[in-house]
Every structure is written in structure tokens, then in C-alpha cells.
């Protein structure tokens, strides 16, 4: 009976929660990186150089970094439903306001405000998933959520470049329509989130009393076991060596991810492709990235293995980016960028269950936020460094090598950091069906 109850509870939670979370993250990433497609025409219109573009693209993550930990702590206090909805509505408004950019200064300021508005969304959702899914299910649930990233990038290329063709409609530039039409849906989904998403299983009317009881008991038992073995306070979590090491690994992954995402359209456009061809070709690596998320998420949960799946994905990233640098200037680089994308996105499912193996409560809220906030500094470093290197060398090759080197260092660090201390607590299995 307990296995049947567990199956029903997890299935219902997945079906009810994941579609809204999935769509929300697609919109988050589109609003985050559509500036890379807008740059195909916006930069010339506003006199924005590759250096200024890299600075403006990356300054988003400084705003994100400053506000992320406070945002997650507020969410833990007021609840995910209200707080994530607030995040989505405010970032949607500012995303639309990107259409008002007049030059380099306003470009940089609005990008910073966009990051501040979106701060807390991703770590908030990761924390939210720990309120609903026991540890043995989390890599797959995180994979189902994060697969929105390559899907958004695969869809974003063709859609964004199609919107650019609206240049001149109602007197607006194509890139202005891009920001308007891709920002408005975020506001609408933010309102949907407020209406339909319960904070915790106890508020879910679509679960039976038996299902609510099983799920809450499983989660509470797991939290007690982690707290009993580790018992970190909020402040201790911010200085814990495991948190800091995971923050660096996430920093390396995010630097590779967004350094590539922001400049890939311009790298491909430099090969002589049209805007539409660039949009379609850009989607190829992210299609493979989607496969990476699904495969690594399944393997990680199926074998309860985080350490070597994470290490292998980072090695793939390093190899793919190194090969892309060597093939710079050729369409063959797209194939090896696809390999890199498998690694970049495949790293996420085995990575994000790790913090909750030793953090609970406010310590989890703060620790997860610190990891993501520090990691997202890579979103500043990656675009900024590649833009600077491109200006200095007139090539993207050295920038790709830099991203590869960071990924390799992170891969070496994983076996050292993700050691048996992460497995010190045996996940309570009373009443749980093995994944």
C-alpha cells in the first residue's frame, strides 16, 4: 500500500507543479539571454561595442548576486507561491522595459535591474522542490525543471530571430519588439503562479489525506536525519567548505554556460550566416543539451550516484569547448559545441541534489542561494571576459579555451569535494519506494 501511495503522491505532485515551473524557467532564460539575439541589430543601432555588450550582458548577474540570498530567506519566511510570483511579475516588467534602452548607459542600468528583479528565482525553485520531493527523486525532478534551459535556448533562437523581422512595425525596431513580446508572458505566468501553486504538501487539495501524510512524513523524516547529522546554522552554512566548493563548481559551469549562450549567435553570424540561419543553427547545441539533462538526471537517480556523473559532465564540457576553440571559424565547431552543451546541462541534475544532503531549513535557503549567487557571478565573468578577449584578439578562440580551463578545474575538484561526507546521512527509507 505504501508503494502505491508513494507513486500516486509523487506522480500528482509532478503533474501539478512541474508544468508551471517548467514554463516559468523557459521564460526566465529567454528573458535572460534574448539580449544575445537582440544584439544582432541592437548593437549597431545603439553604438554598443562587443566590450560594452559583454559588460551589459554580464552586469545582470551582479544584480542577481547582490539580491539572491536575501530573496531566498524572504521566500522561506513568506512562502514560495507569493514570493516567486512577485519575482516573475517584477522581472517581466523590467524585461519589457529593455525596449526603452537608448544607449550603453541605459543598457547597463536596465540589465542590472533585471538581474536584481529575477534574483532568487532559481534557488527559490530548487528550495521549493525540496519541500515536495524526497532526496531519491530530486535529480530527476531537477532535471525536469532544468531541461527548460536548453529548450528555451533551442526555441529562443528561431523565435527571437523571427521577431527581429518585425523591424519597423508600429515604428519600433525589431529588437524592441523582441523584448516586449518575450517579456509580457512572464507577467502573465507570474499571476498564474500566484493562483495555482501551493507552498507545501499540506496545502495541496489535489492530494488525498493519505498521500499528504506519506509525503510530509517522508520529507520531515529526511530533514530530521540531515539536521541530526549536520545541524548547520544559517551563518555556518555560508562558511561551510562544502558550500564554498560547490559554489566554485557552479561558478565554472555557469561561466561556460552563459559565456557560450550570450556570444554563440555572434560567433555563428561571423561565419556568414543570415539572422534566421543563425537562430536555427544556434538551437543545435541546446537540443543535445536537453538530451544531456535527461540522461545524466536518470543515471544519477537510478544509481544514486552524484559524484562521478557530475565529474564526467564537466569533463565533457571542457573537451567540447577546447575542440570548439580549435575549430573556431568553422561550422564544424557547432558539432563540438553540442558535446560541450551535453556536459554543461548534464552537470545540473547531479549537482543540485548535493546541497540538501547536508543543509536543511534556513541553512538550506541561505546555502543554496549562496551557491547559485556565487555561481551566477560566472554569468558576469563569462560574457565580460569573452567580450574583452574578442576586442583584444579579434577572435573568440582564446575565450573558448578560458571556459574549457575553468570546466576542467571544476571536474578535478568534484572527486575531492563530493566525498563520503556527503553520504554521511542515510536517507530514511521507512515507507519509501526505492527509486
Beta strands, then each sheet from edge to edge (+ up, - down):
end
